[in-house]
Amino acid sequence: MDVICEMMKLRPECVKEYISMHDTTWTGLIEAIKASGFIEEYIFLLGDIVIIIMKCKSFKESASRLAEKEVFKEWTKKVRAMLIEDEKLFHTKDHIIDLNPIWNLSDF
């Protein structure tokens, strides 16, 4: 089972819109996420920093299936327009950062 954590930074003026989008998430997007193999997904917000935690059997396979869905492409286009790079914080120019796990309680 894969548990993935991603971070991204929103343009400050887009925080309310980002929250609003998720308050009214498209039904088709939810169906596509589930059909692609994602079991759980959580989104947390700290100011303009978004933290997403996803659980699925195989992240690579689920993400690949989801990336093919038109509804996901449309949603992602809207979200990516809200993002900014923060090289100082993330140490990269990428807009979405995958965090590497270093400890898992279930390993013990």
GUNU-586125 format. One record per atom (N, C-alpha, C, O): residue number from 1; residue in one letter; atom name; x, y, z. Coordinates in steps of 0.05 Angstrom, whole numbers. Atoms other than C-alpha are relative to their C-alpha. Layout:
N
+-----+------+------+--------+--------+--------+
| pos | code | site |     c1 |     c2 |     c3 |
+-----+------+------+--------+--------+--------+
| NUM |    A |   CA |      X |      Y |      Z |
...
+-----+------+------+--------+--------+--------+
end
This chain:
108
+-----+------+------+--------+--------+--------+
| pos | code | site |     c1 |     c2 |     c3 |
+-----+------+------+--------+--------+--------+
|   1 |    M |    N |     17 |    -24 |      0 |
|   1 |    M |   CA |      0 |      0 |      0 |
|   1 |    M |    C |     18 |     25 |      0 |
|   1 |    M |    O |     37 |     27 |     16 |
|   2 |    D |    N |    -15 |    -25 |      1 |
|   2 |    D |   CA |     27 |     69 |    -19 |
|   2 |    D |    C |    -15 |     22 |     14 |
|   2 |    D |    O |    -39 |     25 |     11 |
|   3 |    V |    N |     10 |    -24 |    -11 |
|   3 |    V |   CA |     17 |    131 |     22 |
|   3 |    V |    C |     18 |     22 |    -10 |
|   3 |    V |    O |     42 |     22 |     -5 |
|   4 |    I |    N |    -15 |    -21 |     12 |
|   4 |    I |   CA |     39 |    194 |    -14 |
|   4 |    I |    C |     -8 |     27 |     12 |
|   4 |    I |    O |    -31 |     32 |     18 |
|   5 |    C |    N |      5 |    -27 |    -11 |
|   5 |    C |   CA |     46 |    265 |     13 |
|   5 |    C |    C |     12 |     19 |    -20 |
|   5 |    C |    O |     36 |     17 |    -27 |
|   6 |    E |    N |     -9 |    -21 |     18 |
|   6 |    E |   CA |     51 |    325 |    -34 |
|   6 |    E |    C |     -5 |     27 |     13 |
|   6 |    E |    O |    -23 |     30 |     29 |
|   7 |    M |    N |      4 |    -28 |     -9 |
|   7 |    M |   CA |     59 |    399 |    -20 |
|   7 |    M |    C |      1 |     18 |    -24 |
|   7 |    M |    O |     14 |     12 |    -44 |
|   8 |    M |    N |     -1 |    -20 |     20 |
|   8 |    M |   CA |     46 |    459 |    -62 |
|   8 |    M |    C |     -7 |     27 |     13 |
|   8 |    M |    O |    -19 |     28 |     34 |
|   9 |    K |    N |      5 |    -27 |    -11 |
|   9 |    K |   CA |     41 |    534 |    -52 |
|   9 |    K |    C |    -19 |     15 |    -19 |
|   9 |    K |    O |    -15 |     17 |    -43 |
|  10 |    L |    N |     20 |    -15 |     15 |
|  10 |    L |   CA |    -19 |    575 |    -74 |
|  10 |    L |    C |      7 |     29 |     -2 |
|  10 |    L |    O |     21 |     40 |     16 |
|  11 |    R |    N |     -2 |    -29 |      1 |
|  11 |    R |   CA |    -18 |    646 |    -98 |
|  11 |    R |    C |    -18 |     10 |     22 |
|  11 |    R |    O |    -41 |      0 |     25 |
|  12 |    P |    N |     16 |     -9 |    -23 |
|  12 |    P |   CA |    -44 |    684 |    -36 |
|  12 |    P |    C |    -28 |      8 |     -8 |
|  12 |    P |    O |    -47 |      4 |      7 |
|  13 |    E |    N |     26 |     -9 |      8 |
|  13 |    E |   CA |   -101 |    713 |    -76 |
|  13 |    E |    C |    -18 |    -23 |    -10 |
|  13 |    E |    O |    -42 |    -18 |    -16 |
|  14 |    C |    N |     15 |     23 |      9 |
|  14 |    C |   CA |   -124 |    643 |    -96 |
|  14 |    C |    C |     -9 |    -19 |     22 |
|  14 |    C |    O |    -23 |    -38 |     17 |
|  15 |    V |    N |      7 |     18 |    -22 |
|  15 |    V |   CA |   -132 |    611 |    -27 |
|  15 |    V |    C |    -30 |     -4 |      3 |
|  15 |    V |    O |    -39 |    -27 |      5 |
|  16 |    K |    N |     29 |      3 |     -3 |
|  16 |    K |   CA |   -206 |    626 |    -21 |
|  16 |    K |    C |    -13 |    -15 |    -23 |
|  16 |    K |    O |    -30 |    -32 |    -19 |
|  17 |    E |    N |     11 |     14 |     24 |
|  17 |    E |   CA |   -220 |    602 |    -92 |
|  17 |    E |    C |      7 |    -30 |      2 |
|  17 |    E |    O |    -10 |    -47 |     -5 |
|  18 |    Y |    N |     -8 |     28 |     -2 |
|  18 |    Y |   CA |   -181 |    538 |    -79 |
|  18 |    Y |    C |    -18 |    -15 |     20 |
|  18 |    Y |    O |    -27 |    -37 |     15 |
|  19 |    I |    N |     18 |     12 |    -20 |
|  19 |    I |   CA |   -222 |    524 |    -16 |
|  19 |    I |    C |    -28 |     -3 |    -12 |
|  19 |    I |    O |    -40 |    -24 |     -8 |
|  20 |    S |    N |     27 |      1 |     12 |
|  20 |    S |   CA |   -286 |    540 |    -54 |
|  20 |    S |    C |     -2 |    -23 |    -20 |
|  20 |    S |    O |    -22 |    -37 |    -21 |
|  21 |    M |    N |      0 |     23 |     20 |
|  21 |    M |   CA |   -267 |    491 |   -110 |
|  21 |    M |    C |     -4 |    -26 |     14 |
|  21 |    M |    O |    -19 |    -44 |      5 |
|  22 |    H |    N |      1 |     26 |    -14 |
|  22 |    H |   CA |   -259 |    436 |    -59 |
|  22 |    H |    C |    -26 |     -3 |     16 |
|  22 |    H |    O |    -35 |    -25 |     22 |
|  23 |    D |    N |     26 |      2 |    -13 |
|  23 |    D |   CA |   -324 |    454 |    -23 |
|  23 |    D |    C |    -21 |     -9 |    -20 |
|  23 |    D |    O |    -42 |    -20 |    -12 |
|  24 |    T |    N |     19 |      8 |     21 |
|  24 |    T |   CA |   -359 |    440 |    -89 |
|  24 |    T |    C |     14 |    -17 |    -21 |
|  24 |    T |    O |     10 |    -14 |    -45 |
|  25 |    T |    N |    -15 |     18 |     18 |
|  25 |    T |   CA |   -315 |    385 |   -118 |
|  25 |    T |    C |    -19 |    -13 |    -20 |
|  25 |    T |    O |    -40 |    -23 |    -12 |
|  26 |    W |    N |     16 |     12 |     20 |
|  26 |    W |   CA |   -342 |    359 |   -183 |
|  26 |    W |    C |     -4 |    -30 |      5 |
|  26 |    W |    O |     15 |    -45 |     12 |
|  27 |    T |    N |      6 |     29 |     -4 |
|  27 |    T |   CA |   -377 |    291 |   -177 |
|  27 |    T |    C |     17 |    -17 |    -18 |
|  27 |    T |    O |     26 |    -38 |    -10 |
|  28 |    G |    N |    -15 |     15 |     19 |
|  28 |    G |   CA |   -342 |    267 |   -239 |
|  28 |    G |    C |     29 |     -3 |      8 |
|  28 |    G |    O |     42 |    -24 |      2 |
|  29 |    L |    N |    -28 |      2 |    -10 |
|  29 |    L |   CA |   -274 |    282 |   -208 |
|  29 |    L |    C |      2 |    -20 |     22 |
|  29 |    L |    O |     21 |    -36 |     23 |
|  30 |    I |    N |      0 |     19 |    -22 |
|  30 |    I |   CA |   -290 |    244 |   -145 |
|  30 |    I |    C |     -2 |    -29 |    -11 |
|  30 |    I |    O |     12 |    -47 |     -2 |
|  31 |    E |    N |      3 |     27 |     12 |
|  31 |    E |   CA |   -313 |    184 |   -187 |
|  31 |    E |    C |     26 |     -8 |    -14 |
|  31 |    E |    O |     34 |    -32 |    -12 |
|  32 |    A |    N |    -25 |      6 |     14 |
|  32 |    A |   CA |   -249 |    188 |   -229 |
|  32 |    A |    C |     22 |     -7 |     19 |
|  32 |    A |    O |     38 |    -26 |     15 |
|  33 |    I |    N |    -21 |      6 |    -21 |
|  33 |    I |   CA |   -204 |    190 |   -167 |
|  33 |    I |    C |     -4 |    -28 |     11 |
|  33 |    I |    O |     15 |    -44 |     13 |
|  34 |    K |    N |      5 |     27 |    -11 |
|  34 |    K |   CA |   -238 |    129 |   -137 |
|  34 |    K |    C |      4 |    -22 |    -20 |
|  34 |    K |    O |     16 |    -43 |    -14 |
|  35 |    A |    N |     -3 |     20 |     21 |
|  35 |    A |   CA |   -240 |     91 |   -203 |
|  35 |    A |    C |     29 |     -5 |     -8 |
|  35 |    A |    O |     36 |    -26 |    -18 |
|  36 |    S |    N |    -28 |      3 |      6 |
|  36 |    S |   CA |   -166 |    103 |   -212 |
|  36 |    S |    C |     16 |    -15 |     21 |
|  36 |    S |    O |     39 |    -22 |     17 |
|  37 |    G |    N |    -13 |     16 |    -20 |
|  37 |    G |   CA |   -150 |     66 |   -148 |
|  37 |    G |    C |      7 |     14 |     26 |
|  37 |    G |    O |     19 |      2 |     44 |
|  38 |    F |    N |     -6 |    -14 |    -25 |
|  38 |    F |   CA |   -144 |    120 |    -95 |
|  38 |    F |    C |    -21 |     -8 |     21 |
|  38 |    F |    O |    -45 |     -8 |     16 |
|  39 |    I |    N |     17 |     10 |    -22 |
|  39 |    I |   CA |   -172 |     94 |    -29 |
|  39 |    I |    C |     -7 |     23 |     19 |
|  39 |    I |    O |    -30 |     25 |     28 |
|  40 |    E |    N |      4 |    -23 |    -18 |
|  40 |    E |   CA |   -163 |    156 |     14 |
|  40 |    E |    C |     15 |     24 |    -11 |
|  40 |    E |    O |     36 |     21 |    -24 |
|  41 |    E |    N |    -15 |    -24 |      7 |
|  41 |    E |   CA |   -143 |    228 |      1 |
|  41 |    E |    C |     -9 |     22 |     20 |
|  41 |    E |    O |    -33 |     26 |     25 |
|  42 |    Y |    N |      5 |    -21 |    -20 |
|  42 |    Y |   CA |   -137 |    285 |     51 |
|  42 |    Y |    C |     15 |     25 |    -10 |
|  42 |    Y |    O |     37 |     23 |    -20 |
|  43 |    I |    N |    -14 |    -25 |      8 |
|  43 |    I |   CA |   -121 |    358 |     36 |
|  43 |    I |    C |     -1 |     18 |     25 |
|  43 |    I |    O |    -22 |     23 |     37 |
|  44 |    F |    N |     -3 |    -18 |    -23 |
|  44 |    F |   CA |    -95 |    404 |     91 |
|  44 |    F |    C |     11 |     27 |    -11 |
|  44 |    F |    O |     25 |     28 |    -31 |
|  45 |    L |    N |     -9 |    -26 |      8 |
|  45 |    L |   CA |    -82 |    478 |     86 |
|  45 |    L |    C |     12 |     15 |     24 |
|  45 |    L |    O |      0 |     16 |     45 |
|  46 |    L |    N |    -13 |    -17 |    -20 |
|  46 |    L |   CA |    -33 |    521 |    125 |
|  46 |    L |    C |      7 |     26 |    -13 |
|  46 |    L |    O |     27 |     28 |    -27 |
|  47 |    G |    N |     -4 |    -25 |     14 |
|  47 |    G |   CA |    -39 |    592 |    101 |
|  47 |    G |    C |     -4 |     -4 |    -30 |
|  47 |    G |    O |    -26 |    -11 |    -39 |
|  48 |    D |    N |      1 |      4 |     29 |
|  48 |    D |   CA |    -22 |    586 |     27 |
|  48 |    D |    C |     14 |    -26 |     -8 |
|  48 |    D |    O |     19 |    -31 |    -32 |
|  49 |    I |    N |    -13 |     25 |      5 |
|  49 |    I |   CA |     12 |    518 |     34 |
|  49 |    I |    C |    -21 |    -23 |      1 |
|  49 |    I |    O |    -36 |    -25 |     20 |
|  50 |    V |    N |     18 |     23 |      2 |
|  50 |    V |   CA |    -28 |    457 |     11 |
|  50 |    V |    C |     15 |    -26 |      5 |
|  50 |    V |    O |     37 |    -30 |     -7 |
|  51 |    I |    N |    -12 |     26 |     -5 |
|  51 |    I |   CA |    -11 |    388 |     38 |
|  51 |    I |    C |    -21 |    -21 |     -7 |
|  51 |    I |    O |    -44 |    -21 |      3 |
|  52 |    I |    N |     19 |     21 |      9 |
|  52 |    I |   CA |    -44 |    328 |      4 |
|  52 |    I |    C |     12 |    -27 |      7 |
|  52 |    I |    O |     35 |    -33 |      2 |
|  53 |    I |    N |     -8 |     27 |     -7 |
|  53 |    I |   CA |    -41 |    257 |     31 |
|  53 |    I |    C |    -19 |    -19 |    -14 |
|  53 |    I |    O |    -43 |    -17 |    -12 |
|  54 |    M |    N |     15 |     19 |     16 |
|  54 |    M |   CA |    -63 |    200 |    -14 |
|  54 |    M |    C |      8 |    -28 |      7 |
|  54 |    M |    O |     31 |    -34 |     12 |
|  55 |    K |    N |     -5 |     28 |     -5 |
|  55 |    K |   CA |    -69 |    126 |     -2 |
|  55 |    K |    C |    -12 |    -17 |    -23 |
|  55 |    K |    O |    -35 |    -13 |    -30 |
|  56 |    C |    N |      9 |     17 |     22 |
|  56 |    C |   CA |    -73 |     74 |    -57 |
|  56 |    C |    C |     18 |    -25 |     -1 |
|  56 |    C |    O |     39 |    -26 |     12 |
|  57 |    K |    N |    -16 |     24 |      2 |
|  57 |    K |   CA |    -48 |      5 |    -74 |
|  57 |    K |    C |     27 |      5 |    -14 |
|  57 |    K |    O |     48 |     -3 |     -5 |
|  58 |    S |    N |    -24 |     -8 |     15 |
|  58 |    S |   CA |      2 |     32 |   -126 |
|  58 |    S |    C |     -4 |     29 |    -10 |
|  58 |    S |    O |    -20 |     34 |    -27 |
|  59 |    F |    N |      2 |    -28 |      8 |
|  59 |    F |   CA |     11 |    107 |   -132 |
|  59 |    F |    C |      6 |      4 |    -30 |
|  59 |    F |    O |     -8 |     18 |    -43 |
|  60 |    K |    N |     -8 |     -3 |     28 |
|  60 |    K |   CA |     46 |    101 |   -199 |
|  60 |    K |    C |    -23 |     -8 |    -19 |
|  60 |    K |    O |    -29 |      6 |    -38 |
|  61 |    E |    N |     22 |     10 |     16 |
|  61 |    E |   CA |    -11 |     60 |   -229 |
|  61 |    E |    C |    -25 |     18 |      2 |
|  61 |    E |    O |    -37 |     25 |    -18 |
|  62 |    S |    N |     24 |    -16 |     -4 |
|  62 |    S |   CA |    -67 |    101 |   -198 |
|  62 |    S |    C |      3 |     28 |    -12 |
|  62 |    S |    O |    -15 |     38 |    -25 |
|  63 |    A |    N |     -5 |    -27 |     11 |
|  63 |    A |   CA |    -36 |    168 |   -217 |
|  63 |    A |    C |      0 |     -1 |    -31 |
|  63 |    A |    O |    -10 |     18 |    -43 |
|  64 |    S |    N |      0 |      3 |     29 |
|  64 |    S |   CA |    -25 |    143 |   -288 |
|  64 |    S |    C |    -29 |     -2 |    -11 |
|  64 |    S |    O |    -35 |     11 |    -31 |
|  65 |    R |    N |     28 |      3 |      8 |
|  65 |    R |   CA |    -98 |    122 |   -295 |
|  65 |    R |    C |    -15 |     26 |      3 |
|  65 |    R |    O |    -30 |     34 |    -15 |
|  66 |    L |    N |     14 |    -25 |     -5 |
|  66 |    L |   CA |   -123 |    187 |   -265 |
|  66 |    L |    C |      9 |     22 |    -20 |
|  66 |    L |    O |     -8 |     37 |    -29 |
|  67 |    A |    N |    -10 |    -21 |     18 |
|  67 |    A |   CA |    -79 |    230 |   -310 |
|  67 |    A |    C |    -12 |     -2 |    -28 |
|  67 |    A |    O |    -12 |     17 |    -43 |
|  68 |    E |    N |     13 |      4 |     26 |
|  68 |    E |   CA |   -115 |    201 |   -371 |
|  68 |    E |    C |    -29 |     11 |      0 |
|  68 |    E |    O |    -40 |     14 |    -22 |
|  69 |    K |    N |     28 |     -8 |     -1 |
|  69 |    K |   CA |   -184 |    225 |   -347 |
|  69 |    K |    C |     -3 |     30 |     -6 |
|  69 |    K |    O |     12 |     47 |      5 |
|  70 |    E |    N |      4 |    -28 |      8 |
|  70 |    E |   CA |   -209 |    289 |   -380 |
|  70 |    E |    C |     -8 |     18 |     23 |
|  70 |    E |    O |      0 |     41 |     25 |
|  71 |    V |    N |      9 |    -16 |    -23 |
|  71 |    V |   CA |   -243 |    313 |   -316 |
|  71 |    V |    C |     23 |      7 |     18 |
|  71 |    V |    O |     24 |     30 |     28 |
|  72 |    F |    N |    -23 |     -6 |    -16 |
|  72 |    F |   CA |   -177 |    308 |   -279 |
|  72 |    F |    C |     18 |     21 |    -15 |
|  72 |    F |    O |     29 |     39 |     -2 |
|  73 |    K |    N |    -16 |    -19 |     15 |
|  73 |    K |   CA |   -140 |    345 |   -335 |
|  73 |    K |    C |    -12 |     28 |      3 |
|  73 |    K |    O |      3 |     48 |      7 |
|  74 |    E |    N |     13 |    -26 |     -3 |
|  74 |    E |   CA |   -191 |    402 |   -331 |
|  74 |    E |    C |      3 |     11 |     28 |
|  74 |    E |    O |     10 |     35 |     31 |
|  75 |    W |    N |     -3 |     -8 |    -28 |
|  75 |    W |   CA |   -188 |    405 |   -255 |
|  75 |    W |    C |     29 |      9 |      6 |
|  75 |    W |    O |     33 |     30 |     18 |
|  76 |    T |    N |    -29 |     -5 |     -5 |
|  76 |    T |   CA |   -112 |    403 |   -254 |
|  76 |    T |    C |      8 |     26 |    -14 |
|  76 |    T |    O |     24 |     41 |     -3 |
|  77 |    K |    N |     -6 |    -25 |     14 |
|  77 |    K |   CA |   -108 |    460 |   -305 |
|  77 |    K |    C |     -8 |     24 |     17 |
|  77 |    K |    O |      6 |     43 |     19 |
|  78 |    K |    N |      9 |    -22 |    -17 |
|  78 |    K |   CA |   -149 |    504 |   -259 |
|  78 |    K |    C |     17 |      3 |     25 |
|  78 |    K |    O |     25 |     25 |     33 |
|  79 |    V |    N |    -17 |     -1 |    -24 |
|  79 |    V |   CA |   -108 |    485 |   -197 |
|  79 |    V |    C |     28 |     10 |     -6 |
|  79 |    V |    O |     39 |     27 |      8 |
|  80 |    R |    N |    -28 |     -8 |      7 |
|  80 |    R |   CA |    -40 |    493 |   -231 |
|  80 |    R |    C |      2 |     30 |     -5 |
|  80 |    R |    O |     23 |     42 |      0 |
|  81 |    A |    N |      0 |    -29 |      4 |
|  81 |    A |   CA |    -59 |    564 |   -250 |
|  81 |    A |    C |      1 |     16 |     26 |
|  81 |    A |    O |      7 |     39 |     27 |
|  82 |    M |    N |      1 |    -13 |    -27 |
|  82 |    M |   CA |    -66 |    579 |   -175 |
|  82 |    M |    C |     27 |     -3 |     14 |
|  82 |    M |    O |     31 |      9 |     35 |
|  83 |    L |    N |    -25 |      7 |    -14 |
|  83 |    L |   CA |      4 |    553 |   -157 |
|  83 |    L |    C |     23 |     19 |     -7 |
|  83 |    L |    O |     24 |     30 |    -29 |
|  84 |    I |    N |    -25 |    -14 |      5 |
|  84 |    I |   CA |     70 |    589 |   -150 |
|  84 |    I |    C |     23 |    -17 |     10 |
|  84 |    I |    O |     20 |    -34 |     27 |
|  85 |    E |    N |    -24 |     15 |    -10 |
|  85 |    E |   CA |    140 |    562 |   -142 |
|  85 |    E |    C |     11 |     16 |     24 |
|  85 |    E |    O |      9 |     40 |     26 |
|  86 |    D |    N |    -14 |    -12 |    -23 |
|  86 |    D |   CA |    177 |    576 |    -77 |
|  86 |    D |    C |     26 |    -16 |      4 |
|  86 |    D |    O |     27 |    -34 |     20 |
|  87 |    E |    N |    -25 |     14 |      0 |
|  87 |    E |   CA |    248 |    554 |    -88 |
|  87 |    E |    C |     13 |      1 |     28 |
|  87 |    E |    O |     27 |    -17 |     36 |
|  88 |    K |    N |    -12 |     -3 |    -26 |
|  88 |    K |   CA |    269 |    580 |    -20 |
|  88 |    K |    C |    -12 |    -21 |     20 |
|  88 |    K |    O |      3 |    -33 |     35 |
|  89 |    L |    N |     13 |     19 |    -18 |
|  89 |    L |   CA |    218 |    536 |     16 |
|  89 |    L |    C |      4 |    -29 |     -9 |
|  89 |    L |    O |     10 |    -46 |      7 |
|  90 |    F |    N |      0 |     28 |     10 |
|  90 |    F |   CA |    218 |    474 |    -29 |
|  90 |    F |    C |     27 |     -9 |    -11 |
|  90 |    F |    O |     30 |    -32 |    -17 |
|  91 |    H |    N |    -27 |      6 |     11 |
|  91 |    H |   CA |    290 |    477 |    -55 |
|  91 |    H |    C |     -2 |    -11 |    -29 |
|  91 |    H |    O |     15 |    -27 |    -37 |
|  92 |    T |    N |      3 |      8 |     28 |
|  92 |    T |   CA |    264 |    466 |   -126 |
|  92 |    T |    C |    -19 |     20 |    -13 |
|  92 |    T |    O |    -33 |     35 |      1 |
|  93 |    K |    N |     19 |    -18 |     14 |
|  93 |    K |   CA |    226 |    504 |   -180 |
|  93 |    K |    C |    -26 |    -15 |     -7 |
|  93 |    K |    O |    -44 |     -3 |    -19 |
|  94 |    D |    N |     24 |     15 |      5 |
|  94 |    D |   CA |    174 |    449 |   -184 |
|  94 |    D |    C |    -23 |     12 |     16 |
|  94 |    D |    O |    -20 |     23 |     38 |
|  95 |    H |    N |     23 |    -11 |    -13 |
|  95 |    H |   CA |    103 |    470 |   -166 |
|  95 |    H |    C |    -13 |    -20 |     20 |
|  95 |    H |    O |    -26 |    -12 |     39 |
|  96 |    I |    N |     10 |     21 |    -18 |
|  96 |    I |   CA |     84 |    404 |   -133 |
|  96 |    I |    C |     23 |    -17 |      9 |
|  96 |    I |    O |     39 |    -27 |     -7 |
|  97 |    I |    N |    -22 |     14 |    -12 |
|  97 |    I |   CA |    132 |    371 |    -85 |
|  97 |    I |    C |     -9 |    -26 |     12 |
|  97 |    I |    O |    -28 |    -26 |     28 |
|  98 |    D |    N |      6 |     26 |    -13 |
|  98 |    D |   CA |    130 |    297 |    -66 |
|  98 |    D |    C |     19 |     -2 |     24 |
|  98 |    D |    O |     43 |      1 |     21 |
|  99 |    L |    N |    -16 |      3 |    -24 |
|  99 |    L |   CA |    154 |    287 |      5 |
|  99 |    L |    C |      8 |    -30 |      3 |
|  99 |    L |    O |     -8 |    -48 |     -2 |
| 100 |    N |    N |    -10 |     27 |     -4 |
| 100 |    N |   CA |    197 |    226 |     21 |
| 100 |    N |    C |     -5 |     -9 |     29 |
| 100 |    N |    O |      3 |      4 |     48 |
| 101 |    P |    N |      5 |     10 |    -27 |
| 101 |    P |   CA |    173 |    184 |     80 |
| 101 |    P |    C |     26 |    -10 |     13 |
| 101 |    P |    O |     43 |    -21 |      0 |
| 102 |    I |    N |    -23 |     10 |    -14 |
| 102 |    I |   CA |    225 |    170 |    133 |
| 102 |    I |    C |     -7 |    -18 |     24 |
| 102 |    I |    O |     11 |    -30 |     36 |
| 103 |    W |    N |      8 |     16 |    -23 |
| 103 |    W |   CA |    184 |    134 |    187 |
| 103 |    W |    C |    -29 |     -7 |     -3 |
| 103 |    W |    O |    -45 |      9 |    -13 |
| 104 |    N |    N |     28 |     10 |      2 |
| 104 |    N |   CA |    121 |     92 |    189 |
| 104 |    N |    C |     -5 |    -18 |     25 |
| 104 |    N |    O |      9 |    -38 |     29 |
| 105 |    L |    N |      7 |     15 |    -24 |
| 105 |    L |   CA |     89 |     66 |    253 |
| 105 |    L |    C |     -5 |    -29 |     -6 |
| 105 |    L |    O |      1 |    -47 |      9 |
| 106 |    S |    N |      7 |     27 |      7 |
| 106 |    S |   CA |     64 |      4 |    217 |
| 106 |    S |    C |     25 |    -18 |     -6 |
| 106 |    S |    O |     22 |    -42 |     -8 |
| 107 |    D |    N |    -25 |     15 |      3 |
| 107 |    D |   CA |    137 |    -17 |    206 |
| 107 |    D |    C |      9 |    -13 |     26 |
| 107 |    D |    O |     28 |    -29 |     26 |
| 108 |    F |    N |     -9 |     10 |    -26 |
| 108 |    F |   CA |    143 |    -33 |    280 |
| 108 |    F |    C |    -20 |    -18 |     13 |
| 108 |    F |    O |    -16 |    -28 |     35 |
+-----+------+------+--------+--------+--------+
end
